[in-house]
């Protein structure tokens, strides 16, 4: 009897210990193979919906700490049903109900079930900047929804973060986006430090990965080569082969380098750095015993390569609905991991956009005049800003010639500011060019402006807006009557510029931007409501940027310098058209995107990282 009683007592004590252990919050360690609670096994990993969620919800919730439940709600973009606070960055004004059934999406292979009410809130990008205090309130509001039995962690004070950006100098847009985000992190989280790592060239990587920069420069200079490379590689089979090959050849070197940075959070802004680095950071997290979240900020605007979209990242920030469709259709990225944020651009554009407001209003025109005076630009003339990329390449010279000739012969007073970049030869040539000769050599043919099917349908997915086409038809009809040459020539100035450090001010001062289809350039123009004439694009990812401009109704696409000159001259003589295009551009623009992304990532990192005393192992 005594033995039996002792056995019963031991069983009761063991059962009590198990119950107590289940009721206590357990630390979360993110393994590289799936979402597994600390101390559990692979069979206990959470997977997408299977069975009755309501029946499983209570048990699952009980096994997770309050902080894990908060993270799950934040990942879904919502708050508690009674929460009156706004949702976090990128969400709609009305907070979605919190979903506390599952842990945050930390796995490298499993994806959580989509929250029924989260997708709509996450698909809405906002133009209004969020303050850090407002975002903290949003997180604390979610915390109120946790059960009374679990302890709610007190919000941490903002502390410096160690951020590791993954990028490569394959075009200027990736680095520019990283620097725009870094600037916001340092502004919003004082004392923050960051590093920029090229995972292929900063380590002794194998061929062909260490040649990525040289390959880009060579292929992008030859469009047919780039088009072939882009489309051959833009498929699941090629991407999976490249992922596996790069993993087996370089993962250990990449992991060693990333571990040396000892980051709090990793942010990828490059399409080739979302598979091996993610796997490496999961291994590092497991080794050091703390979570290091991994985010992807897609820096393409209208289309993107399939290597961008790894569904296992913690969150992905996108700039447009076409990119979101690609992410979901080709990458399988679930709604709860997507934030429609806009493209991160320099903070100067947010400042100028706020000061100017709508450029078509009296306030906007006054601000534009003030900026022009600061830059030494005539306030009584129209202003065209011509860009050709950071290197000052392309057919800039021919475009400037035709712009000058058409504006002068049609009697339009204007200033043409040309950003030449490093092209000192072009800058010197423009400064010494005989413009009377340019006018005499220019042709006057309006055939290209007439309304024709092949002119309207400019790409497979977009066409010129009806309002722009109407203006062009009127210009062509006017020319047909012999009224295409003004009795009084226009007063036109050409101002060559080298590298410009105040680009936001120049875009505010301009009435029209003439540029290639770089995603950052188009996003910056849209942020300040500037109409755009797109003159060229890199085959592949930049083709979608042309569609953004055309479908948005704030510009056109043309490669022929003469037609560019004719159409821009047409725009500048139609004040109502410019106002319509400006307002449509403003609808597409998100000047505060970098700020909102940085706030979201920073606050999420502070909540997700559970280092000792909230320091994540770093000195405050």
C-alpha positions in Angstrom: 0.0 0.0 0.0 2.8 2.4 0.9 4.5 1.7 -2.5 1.2 2.3 -4.3 0.5 5.5 -2.4 4.0 6.7 -3.2 3.6 5.9 -6.9 0.3 7.8 -6.9 1.9 10.8 -5.2 4.7 10.8 -7.7 2.2 10.7 -10.6 0.2 13.6 -9.1 3.4 15.7 -8.6 4.6 15.0 -12.1 1.2 16.0 -13.5 1.3 19.2 -11.5 4.8 20.0 -12.8 3.6 19.5 -16.4 0.6 21.7 -15.9 2.7 24.4 -14.4 5.2 24.2 -17.2 2.5 24.5 -19.8 1.1 27.6 -18.1 4.4 29.4 -18.0 5.7 31.4 -21.0 8.3 29.5 -22.9 11.2 31.1 -24.7 11.0 30.9 -28.5 14.0 29.8 -30.6 13.6 30.0 -34.3 15.1 26.8 -35.9 16.0 26.8 -39.6 13.7 24.0 -40.5 10.4 25.1 -39.1 8.4 26.7 -36.3 9.2 24.5 -33.3 8.7 25.6 -29.7 11.9 25.5 -27.6 12.2 22.1 -26.2 9.8 20.6 -28.7 10.4 18.5 -31.8 9.6 18.8 -35.5 6.3 17.0 -35.1 5.1 19.8 -32.8 5.8 22.6 -35.4 2.8 24.7 -36.4 1.6 24.3 -40.0 -1.1 25.9 -42.1 -4.7 25.3 -41.2 -5.5 21.6 -40.7 -8.5 20.6 -38.7 -10.7 22.7 -36.6 -9.0 26.0 -35.7 -11.5 26.8 -33.0 -10.9 23.5 -31.3 -7.1 23.9 -31.4 -7.0 27.6 -30.7 -7.3 27.5 -26.9 -4.6 24.9 -26.5 -2.2 26.6 -28.9 -2.7 29.9 -27.2 -2.0 28.5 -23.8 1.3 27.2 -24.8 2.7 30.5 -26.0 3.9 33.6 -24.1 2.1 36.9 -24.2 4.9 38.3 -26.4 4.5 35.5 -28.9 0.8 36.3 -29.1 1.5 40.0 -29.6 3.9 39.2 -32.4 1.3 37.1 -34.1 -1.2 39.9 -34.0 1.4 42.4 -35.2 2.3 40.1 -38.1 -1.4 40.1 -39.0 -1.5 43.9 -38.9 -4.4 44.1 -36.4 -5.2 44.7 -32.8 -7.8 43.4 -30.4 -11.5 43.6 -31.3 -11.9 46.4 -28.8 -8.7 48.2 -29.7 -9.4 51.8 -30.8 -5.8 52.5 -31.8 -4.7 52.5 -35.5 -2.9 49.4 -36.8 0.8 49.5 -37.5 2.4 50.9 -40.6 1.0 49.9 -43.9 -2.4 48.9 -42.4 -5.8 50.5 -42.9 -7.1 53.0 -40.4 -9.5 50.5 -38.9 -7.6 47.9 -36.9 -8.3 44.3 -37.8 -9.2 41.8 -35.0 -6.1 40.2 -33.4 -5.4 36.6 -34.2 -3.8 34.9 -31.2 -4.0 31.3 -32.2 -0.6 30.8 -33.7 3.0 32.0 -33.1 4.7 34.5 -35.4 5.9 33.3 -38.8 9.5 32.5 -37.8 10.0 29.2 -39.7 12.2 28.7 -42.7 9.8 26.3 -44.3 6.4 26.5 -42.6 4.0 29.4 -43.2 1.2 30.3 -40.8 -2.5 30.2 -41.7 -3.7 33.5 -43.2 -5.7 35.6 -40.7 -9.2 36.1 -42.0 -9.2 39.8 -41.4 -5.6 40.8 -41.9 -5.1 40.7 -45.7 -7.2 43.7 -46.4 -5.5 45.9 -43.9 -2.1 44.9 -45.1 -2.9 45.7 -48.7 -3.4 49.4 -48.0 -0.4 51.7 -48.1 -0.7 55.0 -46.4 0.7 58.4 -47.4 0.4 59.7 -43.8 3.6 59.4 -41.7 3.3 57.4 -38.5 5.0 58.6 -35.3 7.0 56.3 -33.1 4.7 57.0 -30.2 1.6 56.1 -32.2 3.2 52.9 -33.3 4.1 52.0 -29.7 0.5 52.7 -28.7 -0.6 50.3 -31.4 1.6 47.6 -30.0 0.5 48.2 -26.4 -3.1 48.1 -27.6 -2.5 44.6 -29.0 -0.9 43.6 -25.7 -4.2 44.4 -23.9 -5.8 41.6 -25.8 -3.8 38.9 -24.2 -5.3 36.6 -21.5 -5.2 37.6 -17.9 -3.2 34.5 -17.0 -0.2 35.6 -19.0 2.1 38.4 -18.2 2.2 41.3 -20.7 5.7 42.6 -21.3 6.1 46.3 -20.7 6.9 48.2 -23.9 10.7 48.6 -24.3 12.1 52.1 -24.6 13.5 52.8 -28.0 17.1 51.8 -28.1 19.8 51.8 -30.8 19.6 48.9 -33.3 22.4 47.1 -35.2 21.1 46.7 -38.8 22.7 44.7 -41.5 21.5 45.6 -45.1 22.1 43.1 -47.9 22.7 44.7 -51.2 25.0 45.0 -54.2 26.0 47.8 -56.6 24.1 46.4 -59.5 22.4 49.7 -60.3 22.1 52.6 -58.0 18.6 51.9 -56.7 19.5 49.2 -54.2 22.1 51.2 -52.3 19.9 54.3 -52.5 17.0 52.4 -50.9 19.3 51.0 -48.2 20.6 54.5 -47.4 17.1 56.0 -47.3 16.1 53.3 -44.8 19.3 53.7 -42.8 18.7 57.4 -42.5 15.2 56.8 -41.1 16.4 54.2 -38.6 19.0 56.6 -37.3 16.4 59.4 -37.1 13.8 57.3 -35.4 16.1 55.1 -33.2 18.9 57.4 -32.2 22.3 55.8 -31.9 21.4 53.1 -34.5 24.3 51.8 -36.5 24.2 49.9 -39.8 26.4 48.0 -42.2 25.9 47.2 -45.9 27.0 43.7 -47.0 27.3 42.3 -50.5 27.1 38.6 -49.8 28.7 37.7 -53.1 31.7 40.1 -53.2 32.4 40.7 -49.5 33.3 37.1 -49.1 35.5 34.8 -51.3 32.5 33.4 -53.1 32.7 31.0 -56.0 32.2 31.6 -59.7 29.9 33.1 -61.0 28.7 34.9 -57.9 31.8 37.0 -57.3 31.4 38.5 -60.8 27.9 39.8 -60.3 28.9 43.5 -60.4 30.9 43.2 -63.6 28.3 41.0 -65.2 25.6 43.6 -64.5 27.7 46.4 -66.0 28.4 44.4 -69.1 25.0 43.0 -69.7 23.0 46.2 -68.8 25.0 48.1 -71.4 23.8 45.6 -74.0 20.0 45.4 -73.8 19.6 42.1 -75.7 22.1 40.4 -73.4 20.3 41.6 -70.3 16.9 40.7 -71.7 18.1 37.1 -72.4 19.7 36.7 -69.0 16.6 38.1 -67.2 14.0 36.0 -68.9 16.0 32.8 -68.9 16.6 33.1 -65.2 13.2 34.4 -64.2 11.6 31.0 -63.5 11.2 28.6 -60.7 13.5 25.9 -62.0 16.5 28.3 -62.6 15.9 30.1 -59.3 15.8 26.9 -57.3 18.9 25.6 -59.0 20.7 28.9 -58.3 19.5 28.8 -54.6 20.8 25.3 -54.0 24.1 25.8 -55.9 24.9 29.1 -54.1 24.0 27.5 -50.8 26.3 24.5 -51.2 29.1 26.6 -52.6 29.0 29.7 -50.3 26.6 29.4 -47.3 29.4 28.7 -44.7 31.4 31.8 -45.9 28.3 34.0 -45.9 27.2 32.8 -42.5 30.6 33.4 -41.0 30.6 37.0 -42.4 27.1 37.7 -41.3 27.8 36.4 -37.8 30.7 38.8 -37.5 28.4 41.8 -37.9 26.3 40.5 -34.9 23.1 42.3 -36.2 19.8 42.8 -34.4 17.9 42.6 -37.7 18.7 41.9 -41.4 17.1 43.8 -44.2 17.6 42.6 -47.8 17.2 45.1 -50.6 18.5 42.9 -53.4 16.8 40.1 -55.3 19.7 37.6 -55.1 20.0 37.9 -51.3 16.9 36.3 -50.0 17.6 32.6 -49.8 21.1 31.7 -48.6 21.4 34.7 -46.2 18.0 33.8 -44.7 19.1 30.3 -44.1 22.4 31.6 -42.6 20.7 34.0 -40.2 18.4 31.2 -39.0 21.5 29.1 -38.2 23.1 32.0 -36.4 19.9 32.6 -34.4 19.9 29.0 -33.3 23.6 29.2 -32.3 23.3 32.4 -30.3 19.9 31.6 -28.8 18.1 34.7 -29.9 15.9 35.7 -32.8 17.3 37.8 -35.6 14.4 38.8 -37.9 14.9 38.9 -41.6 12.9 41.4 -43.8 12.8 42.0 -47.6 12.2 45.4 -49.0 11.6 45.0 -52.8 13.1 47.9 -54.6 11.4 47.3 -57.9 8.2 49.2 -58.7 6.1 47.6 -61.4 7.7 44.1 -61.9 10.4 42.0 -60.3 12.5 38.9 -60.7 11.3 35.8 -59.0 14.3 35.6 -56.7 12.9 38.5 -54.7 10.0 36.5 -53.3 11.0 34.1 -50.5 7.9 33.2 -48.5 9.9 32.4 -45.5 11.1 35.9 -44.7 9.4 37.5 -41.7 7.9 40.3 -43.6 8.0 41.7 -47.2 7.5 45.4 -48.2 6.1 46.0 -51.6 5.5 49.2 -53.7 2.6 48.3 -56.0 -0.3 45.9 -56.7 1.5 44.3 -59.7 4.5 43.4 -57.5 2.1 42.0 -54.9 0.5 39.8 -57.5 3.9 38.4 -58.6 4.9 37.8 -55.0 1.8 35.8 -54.3 1.5 34.0 -57.7 5.2 33.1 -58.1 6.6 33.3 -54.6 3.6 32.0 -52.6 4.1 34.9 -50.1 1.0 34.9 -47.8 -1.0 38.0 -47.2 0.0 38.3 -43.6 3.7 38.8 -44.5 3.0 41.5 -47.1 3.0 45.2 -46.3 2.0 47.6 -49.1 4.4 50.4 -48.2 5.5 52.2 -51.3 9.2 52.4 -52.5 11.7 53.8 -49.9 13.1 57.1 -51.1 15.2 59.9 -49.6 13.8 61.8 -46.7 14.3 65.1 -48.6 11.3 64.1 -50.8 9.1 63.7 -47.8 10.1 67.1 -46.5 9.5 68.8 -49.8 6.2 66.9 -50.4 4.9 68.1 -47.0 6.0 71.7 -47.6 4.5 71.9 -51.1 1.4 69.8 -50.7 -0.5 69.8 -54.0 1.6 71.6 -56.6 -1.6 72.6 -58.5 -2.8 74.7 -55.6 -1.8 78.3 -54.8 0.3 77.0 -51.8 2.0 74.5 -54.1 2.8 77.1 -56.8 4.2 79.5 -54.2 6.5 76.8 -52.8 7.7 75.9 -56.3 8.5 79.5 -57.0 10.5 79.7 -53.7 12.5 76.6 -54.6 13.2 77.9 -58.0 14.6 81.1 -56.6 16.9 79.1 -54.3 18.2 77.2 -57.3 18.6 80.2 -59.5 15.9 79.1 -62.0 13.6 81.6 -63.7 10.3 81.6 -62.0 8.4 82.9 -65.0 9.4 80.0 -67.4 8.4 76.4 -67.6 11.1 74.0 -66.3 12.0 70.5 -67.7 14.4 68.3 -65.7 16.3 65.8 -67.9 18.0 62.8 -66.4 19.8 59.7 -67.8 20.8 57.8 -64.8 23.7 58.2 -62.4 26.3 57.9 -65.1 24.7 60.4 -67.5 24.4 57.8 -70.3 21.8 57.3 -73.0 20.7 59.5 -75.8 20.6 62.6 -73.6 22.3 64.8 -76.1 19.7 64.1 -78.9 16.8 64.5 -76.5 18.1 67.9 -75.3 18.5 69.0 -78.9 14.9 68.1 -79.8 13.5 69.6 -76.6 15.3 72.9 -77.3 14.2 73.0 -81.0 10.6 72.2 -80.4 10.1 74.5 -77.4 11.8 77.4 -79.3 9.9 77.0 -82.6 6.5 76.6 -80.7 7.1 79.7 -78.7 7.4 78.1 -75.2 9.6 79.9 -72.7 11.4 77.2 -70.7 14.5 76.2 -68.8 16.0 72.8 -69.6 18.1 71.5 -66.6 20.2 68.5 -67.7 21.6 66.1 -65.1 24.8 64.8 -66.7 26.2 62.8 -63.8 29.8 61.7 -64.5 29.5 62.5 -68.1 31.8 65.6 -68.1 32.1 65.5 -71.9 28.3 65.9 -72.3 28.3 68.7 -69.7 31.0 70.6 -71.5 29.4 70.0 -74.9 26.1 71.4 -73.8 27.8 74.5 -72.3 29.4 75.3 -75.7 26.8 74.1 -78.2 25.5 76.3 -81.0 21.7 76.2 -80.4 20.8 78.1 -83.5 22.3 75.3 -85.6 20.3 72.8 -83.5 17.1 74.6 -84.4 17.9 74.7 -88.1 18.6 71.0 -88.2 15.6 69.9 -86.3 12.7 68.3 -88.3 9.1 69.3 -87.9 7.0 66.1 -88.3 3.9 65.5 -86.3 3.0 62.1 -87.7 4.2 60.4 -84.6 1.7 62.2 -82.4 -1.4 61.2 -84.3 -3.8 58.8 -82.7 -3.0 55.3 -83.9 -3.5 51.9 -82.4 0.2 51.0 -82.3 1.0 54.4 -80.7 -1.6 54.1 -78.0 -0.7 50.5 -77.0 2.8 51.1 -75.8 3.4 47.9 -73.8 1.6 44.6 -73.4 0.0 45.7 -70.2 -0.5 49.4 -70.5 -1.4 52.2 -72.9 -1.3 56.0 -73.1 -4.0 57.7 -71.1 -7.0 59.1 -73.0 -6.4 62.6 -71.6 -2.8 62.7 -72.9 -3.8 61.2 -76.3 -6.5 63.9 -76.7 -3.9 66.6 -76.2 -1.6 65.0 -78.7 -4.4 64.7 -81.3 -5.1 68.4 -80.9 -1.4 69.2 -81.4 -1.3 67.1 -84.5 -4.5 68.7 -85.9 -3.0 72.2 -85.2 0.2 71.3 -87.1 -1.9 70.0 -90.0 -3.4 73.5 -90.4 0.1 75.0 -90.5 0.0 76.5 -87.0 2.9 74.5 -85.6 5.5 77.3 -85.7 5.1 80.4 -83.4 5.6 83.9 -84.8 7.6 84.6 -81.6 10.4 82.1 -80.8 10.4 80.7 -77.3 13.0 81.9 -74.8 14.8 78.6 -73.9 17.8 78.1 -71.6 19.8 74.9 -71.2 21.5 74.5 -67.8 23.9 71.5 -67.7 24.3 70.0 -64.2 26.8 67.4 -62.9 25.8 65.2 -60.0 22.9 66.8 -58.1 22.7 66.6 -54.3 19.4 68.5 -54.0 17.3 66.3 -56.4 14.1 66.8 -54.3 14.3 70.5 -54.9 15.0 70.2 -58.6 12.0 67.8 -59.0 9.8 70.3 -57.1 11.0 73.1 -59.3 10.3 71.1 -62.5 7.1 70.9 -64.5 8.1 67.7 -66.3 10.7 65.1 -65.7 12.3 63.3 -68.7 14.1 60.2 -67.6 14.8 56.5 -68.0 12.5 54.1 -66.1 14.4 53.7 -62.9 12.1 52.7 -60.1 13.6 55.1 -57.6 13.4 58.0 -60.0 9.7 57.3 -60.8 8.9 56.9 -57.1 10.6 60.2 -56.3 8.8 62.1 -59.1 5.4 60.7 -58.0 6.1 61.7 -54.4 6.1 65.4 -55.4 3.4 65.1 -58.1 5.7 65.5 -61.1 4.6 64.3 -64.6 7.1 61.9 -66.3 8.3 61.2 -69.8 10.0 57.9 -69.8 12.6 57.6 -72.5 14.1 54.1 -72.0 14.1 51.1 -69.7 16.2 48.1 -68.9 14.5 45.0 -70.3 12.9 42.9 -67.6 12.4 44.5 -64.2 12.1 48.1 -65.5 9.5 47.3 -68.1 6.9 47.2 -65.3 7.9 50.7 -64.2 6.8 52.0 -67.6 3.4 50.4 -66.9 3.2 52.2 -63.6 3.6 55.5 -65.3 1.2 54.7 -68.2 -1.6 53.1 -66.1 -1.2 55.8 -63.5 -1.9 58.4 -66.1 1.0 60.7 -65.1 3.2 60.3 -68.1 4.1 58.6 -71.3 6.8 56.4 -72.9 8.7 57.2 -76.0 12.2 56.4 -77.2 12.4 58.7 -80.3 14.0 62.1 -79.4 11.9 64.1 -81.9 8.6 62.7 -80.6 9.8 63.3 -77.0 10.4 67.0 -77.9 7.0 67.3 -79.6 5.1 65.7 -76.8 6.7 67.5 -73.9 6.2 70.8 -75.8 2.5 69.8 -76.1 2.2 69.1 -72.4 3.8 72.4 -71.4 1.2 74.4 -73.5 -1.7 72.6 -71.8 -1.9 73.8 -68.2 -5.0 71.7 -67.4 -3.3 68.5 -68.6 -0.3 69.2 -66.4 -2.6 69.6 -63.4 -4.4 66.3 -64.1 -1.1 64.5 -64.6 0.3 66.0 -61.4 -2.6 64.9 -59.3 -2.5 61.4 -60.7 1.2 61.2 -59.9 0.6 62.3 -56.3 -1.9 59.4 -56.0 0.8 56.9 -56.8 3.5 58.6 -54.7 4.4 57.6 -51.1 6.9 60.2 -49.9 7.0 58.7 -46.3 7.5 55.1 -47.3 11.1 54.9 -45.9 10.0 56.3 -42.6 7.0 53.9 -42.3 9.1 50.9 -43.2 11.8 51.8 -40.7 9.3 52.3 -38.0 7.6 49.0 -38.7 10.9 47.0 -38.8 12.4 48.8 -35.8 9.4 48.3 -33.6 8.9 44.8 -34.7 12.5 44.0 -34.0 12.3 45.5 -30.5 9.3 43.3 -29.8 10.6 40.1 -31.5 14.1 40.1 -30.1 14.1 38.7 -26.6 17.7 39.3 -25.4 18.5 39.7 -21.7 17.0 42.8 -20.2 15.7 43.7 -23.7 19.2 44.4 -24.9 19.5 41.4 -27.2 23.0 41.0 -25.9 24.2 44.5 -27.1 25.2 47.4 -25.0 22.6 50.2 -24.8 
